[in-house]
Amino acid sequence: MIQLLIGLVIGILIGWNWTQPPWAKRLQASFVNLVRSSSDKTDH
């Protein structure tokens, strides 16, 4: 839950629907991977 809130804050600050600098795209991709991996662990 904390990860989701942090991701939302980062998304708001970066602006997920706007043009993103390369570092923002890397940050977004790493966060999405983190959420996916943690959700995979809770599904089992």
C-alpha positions as CSV (number, residue, x, y, z in Angstrom):
1,M,0.0,0.0,0.0
2,I,2.8,2.4,0.8
3,Q,4.5,1.5,-2.5
4,L,1.3,2.4,-4.3
5,L,1.0,5.8,-2.6
6,I,4.7,6.6,-3.3
7,G,4.1,5.7,-6.9
8,L,1.1,8.0,-7.1
9,V,3.1,10.8,-5.7
10,I,5.9,10.2,-8.1
11,G,3.4,10.0,-11.0
12,I,1.8,13.3,-10.0
13,L,5.2,15.0,-9.8
14,I,6.4,13.7,-13.1
15,G,3.2,13.9,-15.0
16,W,2.6,10.4,-16.4
17,N,0.6,11.7,-19.4
18,W,3.1,14.4,-20.3
19,T,6.3,14.2,-22.2
20,Q,8.8,12.6,-19.9
21,P,12.6,13.0,-19.7
22,P,14.5,9.7,-20.0
23,W,15.2,9.6,-16.2
24,A,11.5,9.8,-15.5
25,K,10.7,7.0,-17.8
26,R,13.3,4.8,-16.1
27,L,11.9,5.7,-12.7
28,Q,8.4,4.9,-13.8
29,A,9.4,1.5,-15.4
30,S,11.3,0.5,-12.2
31,F,8.3,1.4,-10.0
32,V,5.9,-0.5,-12.2
33,N,8.2,-3.5,-12.1
34,L,8.4,-3.2,-8.3
35,V,4.7,-3.2,-8.0
36,R,4.3,-6.1,-10.3
37,S,6.9,-8.2,-8.5
38,S,5.3,-7.4,-5.1
39,S,1.8,-8.2,-6.4
40,D,3.1,-11.5,-7.8
41,K,4.3,-12.5,-4.4
42,T,1.0,-11.7,-2.7
43,D,-1.0,-13.7,-5.3
44,H,0.7,-17.0,-4.4
